[in-house]
Amino acid sequence: MKLHVLFLVGLGVLGGSGCSQGGAPSSGAPPTQARAATAAPAAEPREAGAKLKFKDGDDRERFSLKPKDDGAKLVDGDDKEVARYKWKGGELKVSGPDDAVLAYVTGGPDVFQVKDAAKSAARYTLAREGAGWRLTDAQGAVLYTVTHDGGGASVKGASGAEEVHVKVREGKLSLRDPSGKTLLATKQPVSPEAAACLGFGSLDLPLRAALLFRLQSSAGAAAP
């Protein structure tokens, strides 16, 4: 176990060193595209911790992320497997229950790309924008933005209208629609910006949960 922890810490140091030595993007390239093009593979984060369970507004369990030694497993409310997440170095492989590869999440810590099963093309890019995040498609069109809002976060669609609000209150995090109705909620520790990925409604759940897991793992790796 000690050797495993030292190995992960060593990867983290190497990953941080690689990021600090990277050259600045040319002034002629859009900042997000430049960062995506130059982002080095991130070091494999440590495990995200305890089981992360989400319920709906009627207190029914909808899905859970169950950490494993090499990643995590996504299951539905009936404990039926939906997706598998496995670390491959600094990349996160996303597979179905039959182990067929659905996508890879690469990059970090400020630019993540969701690539196809062959890793030949980026389907989505999630990049930091100021204090928040911006999700774009393969053509660079903005799909969603995430901004901090007090202790929570606001997820806005391409039109700029808020679609989901992440609220944290008395140890409970909830995702709510514009009318205030609770869509999902959890009492397990999770960062609002990671949970905001569940508000990317145009993405399939395995990909939304993969981005949540990747951001949450990065937050965990940065913790003392």
Secondary structure, 3 states (H helix, E strand, C coil): CHHHHHHHHHHHHHHHHHHHHCCCCCCCCCHHHHHHHHCCCCCCCCCCCCCEEEECCCCCEEEEEEEECCEEEEEECCCCEEEEEEEECCEEEEECCCCCEEEEEEECCCEEEEECCCCCCEEEEEEEECCEEEEEECCCCEEEEEEEECCEEEEEECCCCEEEEEEEECCEEEEECCCCCEEEEECCCCCHHHHHHHHCCCCCHHHHHHHHHHHHHHHHHHCC
